[in-house]
Amino acid sequence: VRLAENCVAYSWILTAVMAASPVMDSSFVEKGKIGGDLFQGLATVRCSELGYWNFFAPILDYTSAKAYADSIQSYIDSGMIRYPSELYYPIRLKNFGPYSLDGLREGISHIELRMVDLNPLVRAGIDERDVLFSQLFLVWAASLPPADLTVKDQVQAVQNFKNAAHYDLKTVKIVMPDGSAHSVVKAAKRIIAAMEEFYADFGESVHDCLAFQRRKFEEPECRYAWKIREQYGQGFVARGLQLARQRQREYLEER
């Protein structure tokens, strides 16, 4: 539960490094207008203000598994959501077996990271270095003192996730748990620097992974969203289907 709270405070960086959906169809904002390419300054539409969020900023209790489940139940009791699965949040705790609040009260199985875009630039849909970075991030976050997020902090955390979904990360800010505000680029580099220090005695693969993520903030053209906009920004549906068919042929030929 403490790890989940720390992830709420810092895992907006995962949104930034894995953002890969900068273009959308024009029908997304104008009903019936199909086939146009629309870019609205976002690197990941799904994780942005235009994505799937509750109409309120959820305030959750991270003091225990029971308290966490009870805080979700309070939103059901008040009619804010109908089911636990309707809590649309980048970080969610899950229990063993079918998801239920009673199950959560009995024990937590894993943390669900819900800010990962499928990456069409790699065949697996996610780069191995992003998987490794997520693992490294979780271990680093688990080593931190409890974030002890206030109501204000949790409201700000939602905005941090949305800001990290932007295309130009130098123009939007992150408010850190200590109250300091920095551009997403500067805040992300601070986190990576802390992780580099934490993993200083680890092998080359770890250092290379952290350097790979750092470059995304130092050189915007290294970000997936930038590459996808360049390659698929004009006629992205047709070009995307072309890529999908190419991937299909490659898999079939390997069989």
Summary of the structure (lengths in Angstrom):
residues: 255
radius of gyration: 19.2
end to end distance: 43.3
largest distance: 56.0
contacts: 749
relative contact order: 0.17
helix: 51%
strand: 11%
